[in-house]
Amino acid sequence: MAVYKVIYQFFGSLALRVELKNYYTGIVYFMIFLLNSLPATSEPDRITYPHLDNFADDPLYNTKAAVHLSGVPAPTLRAWERRYGVLSPERAGNTYRLYSERDVAKIRWLREQIERGISIRQAVALLERLDNREHQQIEEAEQPLSTEKAEQVVPSAALNPSAVADLSLNNLRQDLLKAFLNLNEEAAEKVIAGALAIYGVEEFCISLLEPTLFEIGEKWAKDEVLVTIEHFASAITRSQLSNLIRTAPRNQEGSLVLTGCAPGEYHEIGVLMITLFLRRQGIHVMYLGQNVPAIDFITTIKRLHPTVVCLSCSTMDSLSGLLEVSAQIEALPEQIRPTFSFGGYLFNFHPDLAKKLSGQYLGMDALEATRRIREITRRPRPNPPNSLSERPAY
Ligand code: B12
């Protein structure tokens, strides 16, 4: 790039000197300028083993010092110790934690991985793998980031000592609720990033997002908050889930599961969670969106031959839409008829309704639904359609 700059400056000054005002020459200079501003192609991002054996293992630093040296706040360190067993600082006199140089190197390495978009769970697993390799004395202990199916998370606020004090789920729920009620996007994203640095994706969804939205819904129903707050909270949640779905490893083979909302249904966050969990389990899944008309479900089923169709229904008003899809699926030839399955907020409060519907009720939450769908996809299909292997590309 520097070469272009020199050429550009040289010709630029030459052009000035001879007062060359030719239009086409100007374009050539402009293109050189554009080339100059192109980003340099970079090497694939590499993850390097921290060579922990090079660091002393003697217990030296108290928590305050370890926080200072690593830039990772104390609650995050304790959570990494408790949940992932990745740190085991000695206890001085059975009370204070003492971290070694090696611990600090490890913490810094984990911090770097999270900052580049890997979840804490994956970073810990990767460290273990690299550690094992190192100890088996296999030479190649480095690998490109692109081969890791990295979960993209927002660079974490949990790594900012001043940003997060208490990372218990209870506290995170309160902080997230507060951020939503204050329409504070930055604060909400900090809480979310903090939670994702510590908790697994499933726990993050079920134990943080779901109860917080429930709380918002209760406040909305009691007229304590405006609908704008509800929209704001669901927009942020939706975008986080979409991000996690987009960056989860995508399997394009095997039994296909179509997920979506019944005709007339706009509550999609629960079924987005199911989509995410299925994708994270390596299941071929495609989300079709909110308020999908029955006829469009049927056309798509005929085209893609899914094994399972999973629909969400949260309100009584969309129950008729759900029934319509169910009836139309029932009428399909057996060869292409997928298992029709359903669930949603409505059935959590009216379980008897679920018994009256034909199709498979998948249970009260996204984890249970994921387990049951997984079971269905593992069963052999009675009469697989001939064209299954010729499923069109999409
Ligand atoms: C966000 C929200 C909206 C957003 C949805 C945005 C979006 N993109 O999804 C919008 C603004 C569109 C909306 C609209 C309405 N909403 Co609303 N909404 C909510 C709110 C606050 C959160 C819902 C949510 O996403 N929760 C988080 C998810 C994760 O929880 P969940 O949906 O319960 O899902 C879990 C389980 O139910 C289950 N599950 C969910 N789907 C599925 C599917 C399957 C297959 C299975 C097995 C399981 C399953 O697993 C999930 C996770 O474990 C709830 C409050 C609440 N109590 O939930 C009200 C709520 C659901 N809404 C309600 C109402 C009344 C409405 C409206 C009628 C308001 C209106 N007058 O316009 C409309 C109806 C729109 C429609 N036709 O669908 C009521 C429903 C009452 C009822 N029982 O009928 C609630 C309960 C609010 C309240 N307290 O009164 N809403």
Residues whose N, C-alpha, C, O or C-beta is under 5 A from the ligand:
A	BS01	B12	E210 L213 F214 I216 G217 E218 A221 E230 S234 G264 E265 Y266 H267 E268 I269 G270 V271 C310 L311 S312 S314 T315 M316 F342 G343 G344 Y345 L362 G363 M364 D365 A366 A369
